Amino acid sequence: MKIAFVVNDIKTEWPDYTTTFLAYEATKHKHEVWYVSVDDFVYDADENIHAYAYSTLNVDMQSTVTFLNGVNSRENIRSYVNLQEMDVLMLRNDPTDDAYARPWARLAAINFSRFATRYNVLAINDPDGLSKAVNKLYLQFFPKEIRPETLITRDKKQIKQFAADRGTIVIKPLVGSGGRNVFLLRPEDKPNINQMLETVARDGYVIAQEYLPEAVNGDVRVFLMNGKLLEVDGKIAAFRRVRHGDDMRSNMTVGATSAPYQPNPSIYSLVDKITPLIQRDGLFLVGLDVVGDKIMEINVFSPGGLCSAETFNQVNYSAAIINNIEKKVLYRKRHPELSNIELAMYDESNVGDT
């Protein structure tokens, strides 16, 4: 199959990124694999969707390091490709990474890929589903019992009252990722509350969220495929993110470390409650951040950390994902009438390979 991975910028990718693992695995499977940065789309005068892209053909496959170095090498000249000839566009760019420096780039992948789906190109995750999840408000569409109590506002008085009623809360920007401007607000922090709120509100709306005591142990990253727990050989793709020192954030970008994790019954219960909504929105590959019995965030654009799950469980989850995409492409050839969302969620174990 022909598959293009859409990223923010190929030059900022890293060997341990989930996207790299997936592109590496697809290349191992002898597929035609391309990388597209979000500023390289072209809607041509002939009304075809093109892009300037980098091929993974003839790169050194010794490791993900040599693989990515090969993709980024000077010898690998980018090509002008017709995206309508692709079988799959895998949208792996994170809009929040472009929110401040390149706001025009945030929705580029979503908007251009919509045109490609008109030509039976499978875009995953589904562009319309992704458009619902461009900020953390998306979590509020899910059942109340599986998410922390939350206030979203720019009114400082409301946030102060929310904090006074609950003692300790977390505040963070509505748009953002990587633990940027996330604060733990305790009663003893009252003298600094205005400064903290000004810092967060500078980026727009503020999320005030109940603090879950279990967060002292970090959180859990769990992967879903087709709306269900990603499982290979009886092992769930998941790992624990352990906070660094006194930092209350569990983001790997701020020093958190990963550790093995075996899902407990509450994880299965959480997933059962959100599966219908994930499938409704065509979100093929998703990462959940879980604390206790609550989902803190739903990562639908470029959920990372798959390499940690593979290392701890000694399982090639990347291969399972690519295998599943291959089956979708084959199913499309027999059922061209399927919508993008229907194909994105196709799972032969449920539908039957007919």
N, C-alpha and C positions, 0 to 999 in steps of 0.2 A: 504494500500500500504506500501511498504518498502522504506524509504527515508533516505539518509545519507547527513548530512550537513558537508561540508568540510571547515575547518577553519585553520588559521595559527597555533594556539595552543589552545586547549580547556582550558588550565589553564589561558589564558589571556582574555577570554570572560567575558562580564559583563551583569548583569541582564537587562539593558536598551538597549542592542544592538538589532538591527533589527533581526539578526540571532537568538537570544534567543527568541524573540517574535514569530518568525516563527516556530522554533522547539517546543516551548511550545504549540502553537496552533495545530501543527500536532499531538502532543501527546494527546491533548484534543480530537482530532478527532479519537482517538483509532488506529492510524497508528503505525507501527514499526519504531521507529526513532533512528538514530545513529549519533554520532559525530565522525568525522575523522580529525586528525591533518595532515598537509601536509608532515610530516616526517614519517608517519605511513603506507604509501602505500607499497605493495609488488607485484612485477610481479613474480609469482611463476614458478618453473621449469615445472609445468604442463601447463603453459601458461594461467593460470587464474589470474585475478586481485583480490588480497585480500587487507585487511587493518586491522590494530589493531584499534578497535573502542569502544566507550562508548555508552551504551544503555540508553534510558530515561525511560525504564520500571521500575515501582515501585518507582519512585522518588516522592517527595512531590509536589503536584500540587497546593498548596495554593497560590503561587505567582511565578513570574519569578525568584525571589530571592531564594526561597526554591527549585525551579526547578533546577536552575543552581548549587546550593550547592549540591543537590542530585546527579547530573551528575558527579560532581567533588569529591564526597566523597570517602573515602578510601574503603568503602564497595562496591562501584561500580567498579568491576574489568573489565578491558578492555577485549574484545573478539576478536578472529580472524575470520573475516567475509569475505565471498565471495561477492565482490561488483557486480559481474555479476548476482547475484540473487536479486539485488536491482531493484526497479522500477525507482527510481530517485536518481541522485547525484546532490545536490544543491551546486554549487561552490561559497563559501562565503569568501574565503581567499583573502587578499589584497597583491599582489606581492610586492608592495612598502615597506610593513612592513618588508620584508625579504631581501630587496635589498642590505643592507650594512652588516648586521651580518650573514645572511644565504643566499647568492646569489644563491646557489644550489637549494634552496627551492622555488624560485620565480615561476617557471613554472611547478612544480611537479603536481599540481592539473590538469592543462591543459593537460599535457602529459599522465598521467595515465588514466584520464577520457576518453580520446579518445579511448583507448582500450575497455573500458566498453561500449561505444556506439555501438561497433560492435556486442554486444549481446542484442541490443534493450533496453539498459538502457538509460533513458532520462537524459542527462546532461544539466543543466541550471545554468547559461547562457551557450550557446553553446561554447565548447572549441576553435573551430576555430575562432569564433567571438571574444572571449576573447583574443586570441593571437594577433589580430590586435590592441588591445587597451591596451597593457601593459605599454604604457606611454602616455603622453598628446598630442603626435602627432596625435592621433586618431581623435581629434576634427577637424583637418585640412582637413579631408575627407568630411566634411559637408559643406553645402552651405556658401559661403563667407559672404552673407548678415546677417547671424544669429550668427556670431562669431566676436570677436574683432580683429582688425588688429594686426598681429603677425609676429615677426621675431624670428627665431630659429637658433642659431649659437654659436660658441665658440670664435668668433672674437670680441674682445673688441671694436675695432674701429667702427665696424658696429653697435654695440649696442649704443655706444656713439652718433653716428650720428642719429640713430633712436630716441634717447632721445632728442637730440638737435632740431630735426624737429618737435617733438610733445609736447615738454615742460615737461609734466609729464607722466611717464610710470610705469608699474609694471614689475619687473623681478623675475623669479622663476626658479627652476630646471626643466628640462624636465621629470625627474623621481622623484617622491616624492608625499607626501600627508600630510594632517593634518596641512598645513600652514608652513611647515618647509622651512626655508630660502626663504621666500617670502618678497620682499621689495618694497616699494613705492619710486620711484626715481624722485625727483623734481629738478627743476633748482638750488635751493639753496643747494642741496645735492652734487653738482659737486665735492667739495673737497674730498668727501668720496666715489666717484663712483668706483675707482679702488679696494678699500677694499671690497665693496659690490659685485662687479663682481667676485672677487677672491673667495669670500665665496660661491656664487652660482655655479660658474664654477668648484669648487672642486668636485661636484657631477656629472659632465658631461656637456651636452649641456645646454644652457641657453635660456629660453623663455623670450623675451621682448614683452610686450603687451601694447596696448593703454590703458590708464586709463579712465574708464567710470565714470563721475561725480556722477551718480546715486548710485555708490558703497558706498557713504557716509551713505546711509540708510541700508547697509548690502546687502545680496543677498537672493534669494528664492531657496529653495530645493523643487523640484517637482518630483514625482514618476511616472514612466511609467510602465505599464504591457502590454505585447504583442505589444509594440510599441505605445501604446495610453495612455492618461492620466488615472491613476488609480482612479476610481470614484466609490463610494458606496453611495447609497441613495442620489444622486445628489451632493455629497460633494467630491471635488478633494483632493487627498492626497498631501498636500503641507503645508509648513510653512516658515516663514521668519527667517533668521538668522541675529541677530542684533549684530553689532560690539561692542567690549568692549573698552570703552574710546576712545583713539586716535589710537588704533590699527586698521590698514586698513584691516586686515584679518577677515573673517567671519566664520572661523572654530571653531566648538564647543570645540575642543581640546586646543584652546588658549584663552578660556574665553568668546566666543560669547554666546549669549542667544537666545532662540527661542521665537517666537511670532506668533499669528495666521495670516493667509494670505488667501485671497480670490482671486484666479487667475483672471487676467484681459484678455481682448481679445488678447493681444500680446502673452501671454503664449500659447493660443490655436493655434495661427498662427505659432509660433516657432515649436510646436510639429507636426503640419501638414507637415512642411517642412522636418523634420528628420525621420518621421515614416517609409518611405520606406527603409531607410538605416538601421535603428534599426532592422526592420523585416528581411532584407536581411542577417544580421549577426547573427540572432537567439538570440538576447539579450532580454530575457524574462522580467527581472526586472532591471530597470535603474533609476538612480537618476540624475536629471539635476540641475546644479547650474546656476541660471539666474540673471543677472543684467540688469535692463531696458529691452531692446528688444534684448539682446545678451546672448548667452549661453557661460558661462565661462569655465565650465568643464562638461564632461559626465562621470558619475560614473557607471561603469558596473560590478565591482568585488564585492563590498560589500557596496552598498549605504546604509547609516545609517540615523537615525532620524525618522524612521517610528513611533516610540512611541510618538514623539512630534505631528505628524499629527493626530494620534489616539486620543491623549489627547485633542487637540484643537477642533477637529471636533466630538468627541464622537462617533467615527466609528471604527469598528474592521476591519481594512484593512488587518491584518494578516490572518484573516479567509477567506477573499475574495481571497487572494493569494493562500492559501492552497486549497480552493475549486476549483480554476482554474487549479491547478496542478493535482488534482484528476480527473478532466475531461480529461486532456491530457492523463493520464495513461489509462483511460477507452477507449479513442479513439485509443490509440496504440493497444489495444487488438483486435480491429476490423480492424485496418489498419497497420499491421506490416511492410508494405512496405515503410512507411514514413521515410524520413531522419530525423536526429536529429534536424536540423534547422526547418524543416516543422512542426514537433511535438512541438518544443519549442514555435512556434508562433501560434499554433492552438488556435482558438477562435471560439466557436460555434456560436457566434453572426454574424461572418463573413462567416464561412465555411458551417455552418449547421451541425447538429448532425446526420450524416448519417452512 
